[in-house]
Amino acid sequence: MDVRNNGGGQEIEAPNNITIKGILRLLMANTDGCKKVISLGIGDPTAYSCFHTTSAAQETVVEALQSAKFNGYSPTVGLPETRKAVAEYLSLDLPYSLQPDDVYITAGCTQAIEIAVSILSRPGCNILLPRPGFPIYGLCAAFRHVETRYFDLLPHKQWEVDLKAVENLADHNTVAMVVINPGNPCGNVYTYHHLKQIAETAKRLGIIVIADEVYGHLAFGTNEFVAMGVFGSVAPVITLGSLSKRWLVPGWRLGWLVTNDPDGILKSPKFVERLEKYCDICGGPATFIQAAVPAIVRETQKVFFSKTINILKQTCGICCRKIKEIECISCPCKPQGSMALMVGI
Ligand SMILES: *Cc1c(COP(=O)(O)O)cnc(C)c1O
């Protein structure tokens, strides 16, 4: 990053990292006069008419808004009832129970990423990121002066983490590694065994696992979704998620950062203070959306989730078949989850 002058009112450059949205802006701007381009890069399910959220979720938001009880500030870590509901919702996947104060409510998973990277940053530190991965992590790290080191996901091993590479990249300045499961952009859904290996590697290296589970439960292949928090007592896990993908409402900007850490390493007063203060800067999402979360996570019908899963499974099958018909590109590993598919050229 080229920071020319920090104090004289002159221009400072943005980091070189480019996000998916940045790439799309470039691609879609350069298509004039050519064939019509169908963007396969939009990560927003609401752009397609087959994906819409439940009417119950919408009604709950309307009710919360019209009650006029949620027009004020919420605590910056989130409304108590929202934290409690997310703790209960995520505990369904765990061998232990999360407590409300393990949960910090954020403006989507994106803000949870920003908070996680920022609170872990310290001078000289580095973070281990998956490649292919989700570019927001690199961009946040660049803004926080956190060095990024990339480990490969292995296409012919169902996009598993190259754990040897992780061991080789880490040093005493490594603070965390990021695991995205179900994965964007690879569509991986990791087995219990592989997640356990990841946790054991993190333990050996003395680092935290940041588990991006924004696609939690969006799995349609042979591997079931297993929450990384299951291994929270092997290595501390910070789980990130949101309503955006499973409930198909990315515009509601409702996410969470959760410390999955039954042994309490992430509950040290200093760490909690740092997290709370960072949340004071961020402010959290709209209060009336937060107020709707308990009903949304408790009362959504199974049939809504299975409908999304079926559409994803079907469209993934169509994509894989079509890709086989195209020379020069291939799909090394059929996705088992999320909304993404990675091709090889
Ligand atoms: C979509 C996405 C996010 C961001 O989620 P929001 O809740 O929309 O902010 C984070 N991580 C991954 C891997 C994603 O695909």
Ligand as a Chemical Component Dictionary entry (heavy atoms), coordinates in Angstrom:
data_LIG
# 
_chem_comp.id                   LIG 
_chem_comp.type                 NON-POLYMER 
_chem_comp.pdbx_formal_charge   0 
_chem_comp.three_letter_code    LIG 
# 
loop_
_chem_comp_atom.comp_id 
_chem_comp_atom.atom_id 
_chem_comp_atom.alt_atom_id 
_chem_comp_atom.type_symbol 
_chem_comp_atom.charge 
_chem_comp_atom.model_Cartn_x 
_chem_comp_atom.model_Cartn_y 
_chem_comp_atom.model_Cartn_z 
_chem_comp_atom.pdbx_ordinal 
LIG C1 C1 C 0 -21.900 -12.938 1.367 1  
LIG C2 C2 C 0 -20.707 -13.264 2.178 2  
LIG C3 C3 C 0 -20.360 -12.480 3.294 3  
LIG C4 C4 C 0 -21.082 -11.207 3.623 4  
LIG O1 O1 O 0 -22.320 -11.420 4.181 5  
LIG P1 P1 P 0 -23.292 -10.184 4.503 6  
LIG O2 O2 O 0 -24.135 -10.691 5.619 7  
LIG O3 O3 O 0 -24.068 -9.916  3.268 8  
LIG O4 O4 O 0 -22.457 -9.016  4.904 9  
LIG C5 C5 C 0 -19.289 -12.879 4.067 10 
LIG N1 N1 N 0 -18.566 -13.967 3.767 11 
LIG C6 C6 C 0 -18.838 -14.726 2.683 12 
LIG C7 C7 C 0 -17.994 -15.920 2.393 13 
LIG C8 C8 C 0 -19.916 -14.393 1.846 14 
LIG O5 O5 O 0 -20.169 -15.107 0.753 15 
# 
loop_
_chem_comp_bond.comp_id 
_chem_comp_bond.atom_id_1 
_chem_comp_bond.atom_id_2 
_chem_comp_bond.value_order 
_chem_comp_bond.pdbx_ordinal 
LIG C1 C2 SING 1  
LIG C2 C3 SING 2  
LIG C2 C8 DOUB 3  
LIG C3 C4 SING 4  
LIG C3 C5 DOUB 5  
LIG C4 O1 SING 6  
LIG O1 P1 SING 7  
LIG P1 O2 DOUB 8  
LIG P1 O3 SING 9  
LIG P1 O4 SING 10 
LIG C5 N1 SING 11 
LIG N1 C6 DOUB 12 
LIG C6 C7 SING 13 
LIG C6 C8 SING 14 
LIG C8 O5 SING 15 
# 
